[in-house]
Amino acid sequence: MIEPKWTPRPWHVCGKYGDEVKSNDGMGVHCDQDFRIPDDVAKANARLIAAAPELYEALSWCMDQLSHMGIEYMPGDVALAKARGETA
């Protein structure tokens, strides 16, 4: 498995409005910095961002299992490469 270069998990949804994501080391992101998207969308974005490390690990595991089964074409490889910044 390729070692990711992002802030290690766990990430948590937080903030007064539930639209911020932070890691245990305090690194974080506000999901609506310019306040132009609806609150429910900002909260949904925060939940998705917070789940991203676990989703990456789960997809990596699935891809590994499929590879062991001899399945060669795996569209999940593209998603993993995008997460690593290897493709546009």
C-alpha positions as CSV (number, residue, x, y, z in Angstrom):
1,M,0.0,0.0,0.0
2,I,1.3,3.5,-0.9
3,E,1.8,5.7,2.1
4,P,-0.5,8.7,2.0
5,K,0.9,12.2,2.5
6,W,-2.1,13.8,4.2
7,T,-2.9,14.5,7.8
8,P,-3.2,11.2,9.7
9,R,-6.7,10.2,10.9
10,P,-8.8,10.3,12.9
11,W,-10.6,13.4,11.7
12,H,-13.6,14.8,13.5
13,V,-16.5,17.0,12.5
14,C,-16.6,20.0,14.8
15,G,-17.2,23.7,15.0
16,K,-20.2,25.7,16.2
17,Y,-22.2,24.8,13.1
18,G,-20.8,21.3,12.5
19,D,-19.1,22.4,9.3
20,E,-15.4,22.1,10.3
21,V,-13.1,19.1,10.2
22,K,-10.1,18.7,12.5
23,S,-7.5,16.1,13.2
24,N,-6.1,15.2,16.6
25,D,-3.1,17.4,15.9
26,G,-5.3,20.4,15.4
27,M,-5.0,20.6,11.6
28,G,-8.3,21.4,10.1
29,V,-10.5,22.9,7.4
30,H,-13.7,25.0,7.5
31,C,-16.0,23.6,4.9
32,D,-17.7,26.9,4.0
33,Q,-15.0,29.6,4.2
34,D,-16.9,32.1,2.2
35,F,-20.4,31.3,3.6
36,R,-21.9,30.9,0.1
37,I,-23.1,27.3,0.4
38,P,-26.1,26.2,2.5
39,D,-25.5,25.0,6.0
40,D,-26.7,21.4,5.3
41,V,-24.3,21.2,2.3
42,A,-21.4,22.5,4.5
43,K,-22.2,19.9,7.2
44,A,-22.4,17.1,4.6
45,N,-19.1,18.2,3.1
46,A,-17.5,18.1,6.6
47,R,-18.8,14.6,7.2
48,L,-17.5,13.3,3.9
49,I,-14.1,14.9,4.5
50,A,-13.9,13.5,8.0
51,A,-14.7,10.0,6.6
52,A,-12.1,10.3,3.7
53,P,-9.2,8.5,5.4
54,E,-11.4,5.5,6.4
55,L,-13.0,5.5,2.9
56,Y,-9.5,5.5,1.3
57,E,-8.4,2.6,3.5
58,A,-11.6,0.6,2.8
59,L,-11.2,1.1,-1.0
60,S,-7.6,0.2,-0.8
61,W,-8.4,-3.0,1.0
62,C,-11.2,-3.9,-1.5
63,M,-8.8,-3.3,-4.4
64,D,-6.2,-5.5,-2.8
65,Q,-8.7,-8.3,-2.4
66,L,-9.9,-8.0,-6.0
67,S,-6.3,-8.1,-7.2
68,H,-5.7,-11.3,-5.2
69,M,-8.7,-12.7,-7.0
70,G,-7.1,-12.0,-10.4
71,I,-9.4,-9.1,-11.4
72,E,-7.3,-6.7,-13.5
73,Y,-9.6,-3.8,-14.4
74,M,-10.5,-1.9,-11.3
75,P,-12.0,1.6,-11.6
76,G,-11.2,2.2,-7.9
77,D,-7.6,2.6,-8.8
78,V,-8.4,5.9,-10.5
79,A,-10.1,7.2,-7.3
80,L,-7.2,6.1,-5.2
81,A,-4.7,7.8,-7.6
82,K,-6.8,11.0,-7.5
83,A,-6.8,11.0,-3.7
84,R,-3.0,10.7,-3.8
85,G,-2.8,13.6,-6.3
86,E,-1.4,11.4,-9.1
87,T,-4.0,12.3,-11.7
88,A,-6.2,15.3,-12.5
